[in-house]
Structures are given as C-alpha cells and as structure tokens.
Amino acid sequence: MIEIDVARALGNFNLDVKFTAESRGVTALFGQSGAGKTSVVNMLAGLLRPDRGRIVVDDLVLFDSDQCINLPPEKRRLGYVFQEDRLFPHLTVRGNLSYGSKRAARDGNPVDLDQVAKVLDITPLLDRRPGALSGGEKQRVAIGRALLANPRLLLMDEPVASLDNRRKNEILPFIEGLADEFAIPIIYVTHSAEEIVRLADTLVLLSAGKVAAVGPVETLMSRMDLRPLTGRYEAGSVIAGHVSGVDAEFGLTHLSFPGGVLRVPLSDLEHGAELRVRIRARDVTLANVEPVGISTLNVFSGTIVEMDDGRSGAMVDVKLDIGVPLWARVTRRALHDLGLGIGVTAYAMVKAVAIDHGSVGQRGQTPRDD
C-alpha cells in the first residue's frame, strides 16, 4: 500500500495532499498545470521535504514529521523517470543501463539488463551514445536505467510530454506493459486524458494543491461534476471490457462490455485482453427511435439518467444508462426537437472510426471464454 499525507507551503501555493493507492499497477496523478503533481512526486522521491506529514510505501516509512523520519533519496529505493531523459552523454546505452544496475538494491528480485533491453526494444541500441538516439529511444533507455536500479516504486513525471505525437505513440505501448512485466508499481504524472485511459489503474485528481477525487479511471472520467478537472472538450465515458471476437472480413474487432458489443477498426488487439475504452461525448449521436439504414455500426439503447442544465451555451451533456454510463453531447435544439429528457429511452450511436489506439488502454492479457 502507498500512503501519502503531506503538506507544504511553496510561496503562495499551499499543497495539502492525502490519498492511498495499491502498491501494484499504475496510479496516475492527473490535473491541470500547477495542481501540485510534480511536487507530490518530488516529496515521494525525497527531493522536496514536506512541512509535515507521512509517506509510507509497503510498510516502509519514507517520511514522518512526527517521528523525525526523512530517508534520503538513495535510501528510498525509488526509480525516477523525468520529462527529459537525463542520460549521461559520454556513456553508451549499455553504460547508462549499467549505471542503474550499480545502484540496484541487493534485496528483492534483481532486474536483468538483457530482459529490460528486450522488453523496451533497445537491444540494437546498446552500443550507441545518447546523441545518436531519437527522443523516444532516449526515454526508453531512461526507463530501463530506472528499472535496473531495482526500485520498489517507479515514479514517472510526464515522461512523454516533450515528445511529438509520433514518438509518444512509439513509447506508450512500452510503458503500458511495465507494471505487469516487472511487477513494479508506478506513480505516473500526466495531464493527458489519453495517457490516463491507456495506462492508469487508479486515478488521483489534483486541483489547486488538494485531492479532488480518487478512484477507478472509468468512474472518475465519467463524472459530470469533475468535468472542470478532467476536461470538458475531451469529456466522455470510459468503459471496461474485453476483446471477444474479430470480424476478419471487414477488419473489425469486437469489444464486449456490460452494455453490449462495440465494433472498432483495430486489428492488433489480443483476444480476451482486458481493456478500457474512451468514448468522447462529442462522438455520440442520439435518436428517439431505433435508427435504421445508417452507416454507424454501434447502436445502444438506454435511458437518460442525467443532464447538465443547458444554460452554459448551445451544448448539453446527456448521460445514458446502457448497462454502463455513456455520455453524449448534443445541442439544446436537438434535445428539444427529439423530446428527450430524464427517464426517456434513447438510442446512442457511436461511430466505429471514432475509436482508435489513443482511445483504448489494455489492462491485462488473460484470455476469456466467450
């Protein structure tokens, strides 16, 4: 278990954060710039001392102001991956990785350099120097160096924020598998909803130095009251499901969830894989009768259970119960013309092409029997 209860005055900014998380999987710290995410991670790492509080990782007390405990960074056995790679330019990739191995703790299960290089696909790079690597390759080496220190916890502070979309999409699949491959918990800082859906198990929402909410990704990302923090434009639903079949003739994958089956044009998802799918509210269309003769493959019947007040402009966010919560964003005019309101049955249409790799996060590979 990871326990954090810390406070620190940073000029005019007051940080007062308290939450607990499982010491497995990925816990994401999510919030707008200036919310306090990096400060929390630096307190965990021992780079920033709280004014008061307590930090515990798996029964090891890293900091306790009442007991005058403040372990130095090197005694905490935490790996840290920064926004910048911070590699040693005079060392080869192998040399940078070996530096992590030299700092590895003697207890626990040591991580093998060859295994790390294979998982992160950096074996062909071992004899190169950082100056000859792309941004994504550098970050993979930085992750490998942190892993080889055999940390009890891996801290990642927006590790792909400095990369362009191409490099970001290159490195995210490697980060996805780290927690499972190396059985190491991860604290991941980001302000990207896409990264949250793809990577996180537990979400900690920070706002103005305080915790606004803690819980499963699919729950928090679907709450209307948290839209100011999770982002209104990208707002929508996060649905848990699994790959139940493939339509090979038409290149579609079937994703089963409690509300039915979602068809998406992705061909490389493993059968039975547990996953989460993000469906943006702006990608959902509503009808008051069952639609026929349309190109949209995904149609779900549900009851409208919640709406915003519609006074913020032309748009209204509508929440349907289709077996799971599903949000749609429509105009107030459309809502009026269709006669839709709380308690009314409606049909939600989700275009298959609206679901891409950035909308799907895989959370395990255990096959299911369907």
N, C-alpha and C positions, 0 to 999 in steps of 0.2 A: 504494500500500500504506500502511496505517495501522499504525504500530508504537508500542506503549506498553509501557514497562518502568519503573515508578515505585514509590517507597516514601516513606511519610510517616507520622510519628508524630503522632496527633491526640489528645492527652491519653493515656488508657489504651488507645486504639484504634490498632492498627498496620495501616496499609494497605501491601500489597505485591502489586502487580498487574502481570502481564506477559501480553500477547497481541498477535497481529497479525490484521488483517482487510483484506479487499479494499477499495480506495477506490472502491467502487461499491455501489449497493444500500443496504440498511438493516442496520446492526449493532446489535443490541439488548443492552443491559446489563440483566440480569434478576436479581433477588434480593430477599430479604426486607428490610424496613426496617432500616437500619443496616448493610447489607452493604458500603457504600462506593461505591455507584453514582454519586451526585451528586459526591462528592469526585473521582472519576476524571474526570468531565466538566469540573469546575472546573479541574482540572490541565491538561486539553486547552485550555481557553479562556484559560488564563493568569491565572485568578482565585485559584488556590491553587498555591503553589510546592512541588514535591516536595523532600524532603530529599536525594534522589539519584535518578538515573535518566536516561531518554532518551525523548523523544516526537518522532516523525517522521511527517509527512503528505506523501505523494508526493515524497519525497526532500528536502523542506524540513524542516530541524531546528528544531523549536519550542523544545525544551529539551534540554540535555545538561549534566549536572552536571560531567562530567569536562572538557568543553571550555569551561565557564563561559558557555554559551549559554542565554538565557532571554528570548525575544522577548516584548515587551509585548503585551497583548491586541489592541490596534489594528493591530499588525503581523502578526498570525497569520492574519487574513482568515477568521475562523470566524464563522458565524451562530449565535446562541443564542436558543432559544425556551424560556422558563421556564414553571413551573406557572401563574404569574399572567401576565396579558397585558403589563403594564408599558407600556401605551400612554401617550402624552402627552395628558392630558385637554383641554388648551387647543387642540389641533390637530384638524383634521378627519381622516377616514380617509385622504384623499389626502395630507394634510400628514404624517401618520405614515409613510405609504409612501414619500413623497419624502425623508424623513429617512434612510431606508435607502439610497435611491439616491445621496444626497450622500456616503455613506460607502463607496460601491462602489469596488472596485479598478479601475484603468484597464486592466489586462491581462485576458485571458480573454474570454469572450463575455458581455457585459453582459445582464442580465435586464430585460425591458421591463415597465414598470408596467402597461400595459394587458393584457399577457399574464398577468401574475400575478393581476390583478384578475379576469380571465375564468376562469382555472383554479380559483381559490379562491371563485368566485361572490360577489365582493364589489363588483362594479361598481355596483350600485344603492346601495351604502352610502358611496360616495366623498365625498359632501358632508356626511355625518353626523359627529357627535363621539362619542367612545367611550362617553359616558354614555347615549347612545341605543341602544346595541347590546346584544345578548344575550351571554352568556358564550361561546357557540360562535362568534359573529361576531367578538368581540374576539380570540379565539385565531387565527382565520383571518387577521385583519389583522396580528397579531403575527408569524405565519408569513410573510406577504407582506413585511413590513418586513425580516425577516431575509434573505429570498431576494433582495431588491432591493439588498442590500449586496454581492451577487455573491460569496458566500463559497466557499472551496474545500471546505468541510465544514460541514454543518448539525448543530448539537447541539440535541437536544430532550429536556428533562428533565421527564418525566411531564406533557406538555402538556395532557392531558385529565383529569388526576387531580382537578381541582377542579370538574369539570362533572358534572351529573346524567346519568343514562343516556340521556335524550333528546338532550341537547346533545352527549354523547360520540359517539353514533351518527351525529349530524349531521356531525361534524368528521372522524371516522376515514376515510371514503371520500376526503376531500381529501388527507389525509396519505398514503394508500395510493399515490397516483399521483405524489407529488413527486419521488422519486428518478429515475423514468423520464422524467417530463415535463421536468425541468430538468437532467438528467444530473448530479446532485449527490449525493455520498454522505451518509448520515445516521447519526449515533450517537444511538440512541433509548433513553432510560431509562424503565423501567416495572416494575411488579410485577404486571401483569395478563397472565394466560395468553392471554386473548382478543386483546389487542393484539399479543402476540408472534406468534400464528398469522396474524393479518391483515396484519402489517406487515413482519416481520423476514425477512432472508435468512440472516444469521449470528447465532447466539445465544452470548453470553458470560454464563455463570452465575457470579455472585459470592456468596461466603459468608464472613462474618467478615473482610472486607478482603482476601480472596485469590480467585484464579480457580479455580473448581471444575471447569469444563469449557468448551470452546469447540468449536463445530461447527454443522452444519446444524440448523435448528429441528426437522425431523421426526425426526432421530436422537436429539437430547438430550431432547426432550419425551416420547420413548417408552422411555427407560431407567429401569428399576426402581430402580437404585442412586441415581438422582438425585431420586427422589420427595420426600425431605425438603426439597429446594430448589425443585422445580417445583410442589409442592403435591399432597398425596395426594387430597384431595377432588375436585380438578379433573383428576386424573391420567387418562391415556388414551393414545391414539395420534394422531400427526399424519402424514397420508398425502398424498403428492404425486400430483396427477392433472390432468385437463383436462376441459373440457365437451365431451362427444361427441355429445349429442343432446338433444332436447326432446320430451316427451310432452304435446303441447299440449292434448289432450282432457282429461287429468287434472291438468294444471298441474304436471308434474314435470320436473325437469332431470336428465339422466344425466351422472354424473361418472365417467369411466373412469380406472382406476389399475391397477397390475400385478396386483392380486388380483381384478379384475372390474369391475363397474359399480355405483356407489352412486346410488340414486334419492333425490332430495331435493325438497321443496316450495318451491323458489326459481325464480322465473321471469325474473329480470333478469340472469342470468349470460351473458356473450357466448360464442357457440360458438367452441371452440378455445382459450379462455382457460386459461392455466396457473394452477394454484391449489394451495393446501394445504387439507386438511380435518381438523378436530379432531374425533375421536370419543372421548367420555368413556367410561372403563371402566365406569362405572355405567349407561351407556346400552346396554350389550351384554349379551345373554342367550345362554346356551349350551344346547345339546341334544346327546344322544349318538346320536341318529338323525336323518336328514333330516326336518325338520318339514313337515307338510302341513296345509292348512286353517287357516292363521294369517293375521292381518292385516299382519304385518311384511313389508315388501317386499324388504328386503335380507337375504339369507341367504348366508353364505360358509362353505365347507368348508375346514378347516385342521387342522394338527397342533399339539398342545400342546407347546411347547418350553421353557417356564419357568413357575415358580410361586413365590410367596413361601412362607414356611414355615407360614403359617396360625396362628402362635402369638400374633399380635397381637390376636386377638378373633374375632368371628364371620365376618369377611370374608376372602376370599382373592383376590389379583390373579393372573389367569391370562393368559399370553402365548401367542397362536396364530400360526403361520406360515400365512398365507392367500395367500402371494405377497409380502406385506409384513407387518410385525409388527402385530398387533391385540391390544389388551388388553381383558379382560373382568373385571368384579368380581362375584363370586358368593359365596354363603355356603359355609362349610365343610361344612354339612349337604348342600347341593345337590351339591357336588363329590363327597361320599361316596356319596350315593344314585345319582348318574349313573355312578359308577365311572370318573371322569375323572382322568387323571394324565399325567405326562410321556410323550410318544410316542403318545398316544391321539388318534385322529381325532375332532374335534368340529365342530359346526355353530354358527356365531356369527350371531346375529340383531341387526340394528341398525335401530331404528325410524326411518323417514324423517323424522318430525316432530321427532326429536331434533337434526337438523342445521338450524341457522338461520344468519343472516348473521354472527352472532358466532362461528360455527364455521368459517367459510370465509374464506380470505385469497387474493386474486387476485395472481398474480405474473407478469403479462405478458398481452399480447393477441394473440400471434401465432397465427393460425389453423392448425389441423392438418387433414390429410386422413385421414378415418376409413374 
